[in-house]
Amino acid sequence: MEYNIALVKGDGIGPEVVDGAVAVLEEVGEKYGHTFRFKSYLAGGCAIDATGVPLPPETVEGCLASDSVLLGAVGGPKWDTLSGDVRPERALLGLRSKLGLYTNLRPAKLYPALAGKCPLRAETVADGFDLLMVRELTGGIYFGDRGRRDGKYGPEAYDTEAYSVMEIERIAHVAFAAAQKRRGKVISVDKANVLETSRLWRETVHRVAEQYPDVTVRDMLVDNAAMQLVRWPGQFDVIVTTNMFGDILSDEASQITGSIGLLPSASLGDGTRGLYEPIHGSAPDIAGTGRADPIATILSGAMMLRYSFGLGTEADCVEKAVDKALNDGCRTADIAGPGDEALSCGQMVRAILDRI
Ligand SMILES: NC(=O)c1ccc[n+]([C@@H]2O[C@H](COP(=O)([O-])OP(=O)(O)OC[C@H]3O[C@@H](n4cnc5c(N)ncnc54)[C@H](O)[C@@H]3O)[C@@H](O)[C@H]2O)c1
């Protein structure tokens, strides 16, 4: 099969880590007889420098014409003083909305070989953890009415959270379908003791659950979920939650894995096209030094194989190669222990290619 992949390398370490993931996809393509065609587009700070805007129309057109999009990261100090609507990060919101991506999937797991890097106590993660955060991406308070007005105590600001049944249903279906392919457990996170949107969320999730009798569903209040993630992360399989709760909890989940350089993500809509990217930013502090960890972007490529192209065996192959490299002691600087020799980004890519 042939697949067209749009590359949006972005800024900072973006180009280094995307090049690593491309090398891995090419290797997997050769092994399993697929052709991946890559075409690069500008977004973020590099697009501002070249065209004056963070998301040029040709990038949107190129991504819409592709089978899927692999993104590095955007932003950096050079563009920090620009005003909100022309900042590099606008490119991310623009791409998500133009591609109609309402689901964000963020897996977070503890690699046994890196258990020592986990900031939690050894007994807390004795049984490891392997969870999938399913976050609603285009609704809720980040997209509701907002403004300033005169209030009871003088000037005030407000943001509104709104969720429709349709928005909750479609994200719930994603979570239940994902759980069917995992350990069959969904925990739905809300704040139903306070928020009306959460009560609708809870009702709707349970109604959708009736269509998935092989999956168990449990509700958890968001404050409790924040605590449970550091108390016993092994209890979670799939977590489904709103845009804002997911934003916060997924960063918390990422921190307990040991390094932000390991975590991939997928943003999906109704079709098969998705936007795949590491969860980290452009890491300007290490850009160009060869110290970037390419694993998050390589695993984002594996998620693309699985979720957009239906190539589960090929995705497994990439994930196993990463596991093997880590088990064999390959370490970039972010995950190196005292006395470990740190590999460069390119050396880590080579180590993974050798294990495919
Ligand atoms: N999706 C995105 O494109 C995205 C996400 C977050 C931040 N950003 C942007 O990135 C820039 C830097 O943001 P930040 O410093 O807050 O977050 P960051 O994720 O770029 O970096 C945080 C820390 O983690 C380290 N780090 C990140 N990725 C790494 C990797 N692959 N390997 C090794 N170490 C890694 C960095 O060196 C840094 O010390 C900002 O302009 C921010 O707006 C972009």
The ligand as an SDF file (V2000), in Angstrom:
LIG
                    3D

 44 48  0  0  0  0  0  0  0  0999 V2000
    2.8490   20.8880   20.5980 N   0  0  0  0  0  0  0  0  0  0  0  0
    3.7670   21.8330   20.5490 C   0  0  0  0  0  0  0  0  0  0  0  0
    4.2500   22.2020   19.4970 O   0  0  0  0  0  0  0  0  0  0  0  0
    4.2300   22.4490   21.8310 C   0  0  0  0  0  0  0  0  0  0  0  0
    3.9250   21.8810   23.0730 C   0  0  0  0  0  0  0  0  0  0  0  0
    4.4580   22.4530   24.2180 C   0  0  0  0  0  0  0  0  0  0  0  0
    5.2390   23.5880   24.1280 C   0  0  0  0  0  0  0  0  0  0  0  0
    5.4780   24.1370   22.8990 N   0  0  0  0  0  0  0  0  0  0  0  0
    6.3730   25.2890   22.7310 C   0  0  0  0  0  0  0  0  0  0  0  0
    7.7110   24.8270   22.8730 O   0  0  0  0  0  0  0  0  0  0  0  0
    8.5120   25.8720   23.4190 C   0  0  0  0  0  0  0  0  0  0  0  0
    9.2630   25.3620   24.6310 C   0  0  0  0  0  0  0  0  0  0  0  0
    8.3100   25.0160   25.6380 O   0  0  0  0  0  0  0  0  0  0  0  0
    8.6730   24.3750   27.0460 P   0  0  0  0  0  0  0  0  0  0  0  0
   10.1260   24.5920   27.3160 O   0  0  0  0  0  0  0  0  0  0  0  0
    7.6660   24.8270   28.0050 O   0  0  0  0  0  0  0  0  0  0  0  0
    8.3890   22.8120   26.8580 O   0  0  0  0  0  0  0  0  0  0  0  0
    9.2720   21.6890   26.1310 P   0  0  0  0  0  0  0  0  0  0  0  0
    8.4810   20.4470   26.1370 O   0  0  0  0  0  0  0  0  0  0  0  0
    9.7600   22.1680   24.8380 O   0  0  0  0  0  0  0  0  0  0  0  0
   10.5550   21.4940   27.0920 O   0  0  0  0  0  0  0  0  0  0  0  0
   10.4360   21.2370   28.5030 C   0  0  0  0  0  0  0  0  0  0  0  0
   11.7100   20.5410   28.9910 C   0  0  0  0  0  0  0  0  0  0  0  0
   11.7150   19.1890   28.4930 O   0  0  0  0  0  0  0  0  0  0  0  0
   12.8640   18.9580   27.6950 C   0  0  0  0  0  0  0  0  0  0  0  0
   12.4610   18.1520   26.5340 N   0  0  0  0  0  0  0  0  0  0  0  0
   11.3480   18.3250   25.7850 C   0  0  0  0  0  0  0  0  0  0  0  0
   11.3250   17.4280   24.7940 N   0  0  0  0  0  0  0  0  0  0  0  0
   12.4290   16.6770   24.9110 C   0  0  0  0  0  0  0  0  0  0  0  0
   12.9660   15.5920   24.1730 C   0  0  0  0  0  0  0  0  0  0  0  0
   12.3310   15.0730   23.1020 N   0  0  0  0  0  0  0  0  0  0  0  0
   14.1270   15.0680   24.5740 N   0  0  0  0  0  0  0  0  0  0  0  0
   14.7660   15.5420   25.6520 C   0  0  0  0  0  0  0  0  0  0  0  0
   14.3120   16.5570   26.4080 N   0  0  0  0  0  0  0  0  0  0  0  0
   13.1660   17.1320   26.0330 C   0  0  0  0  0  0  0  0  0  0  0  0
   13.3690   20.3220   27.2730 C   0  0  0  0  0  0  0  0  0  0  0  0
   14.7720   20.2880   27.0010 O   0  0  0  0  0  0  0  0  0  0  0  0
   12.9910   21.1860   28.4600 C   0  0  0  0  0  0  0  0  0  0  0  0
   13.9870   21.1110   29.4500 O   0  0  0  0  0  0  0  0  0  0  0  0
    7.5680   27.0210   23.7320 C   0  0  0  0  0  0  0  0  0  0  0  0
    7.6350   27.9400   22.6780 O   0  0  0  0  0  0  0  0  0  0  0  0
    6.2160   26.3670   23.7860 C   0  0  0  0  0  0  0  0  0  0  0  0
    5.1700   27.2440   23.4660 O   0  0  0  0  0  0  0  0  0  0  0  0
    5.0220   23.5870   21.7590 C   0  0  0  0  0  0  0  0  0  0  0  0
  1  2  1  0
  2  3  2  0
  2  4  1  0
  4  5  1  0
  4 44  2  0
  5  6  2  0
  6  7  1  0
  7  8  2  0
  8  9  1  0
  8 44  1  0
  9 10  1  0
  9 42  1  0
 10 11  1  0
 11 12  1  0
 11 40  1  0
 12 13  1  0
 13 14  1  0
 14 15  2  0
 14 16  1  0
 14 17  1  0
 17 18  1  0
 18 19  2  0
 18 20  1  0
 18 21  1  0
 21 22  1  0
 22 23  1  0
 23 24  1  0
 23 38  1  0
 24 25  1  0
 25 26  1  0
 25 36  1  0
 26 27  1  0
 26 35  1  0
 27 28  2  0
 28 29  1  0
 29 30  1  0
 29 35  2  0
 30 31  1  0
 30 32  2  0
 32 33  1  0
 33 34  2  0
 34 35  1  0
 36 37  1  0
 36 38  1  0
 38 39  1  0
 40 41  1  0
 40 42  1  0
 42 43  1  0
M  CHG  2   8   1  16  -1
M  END
$$$$
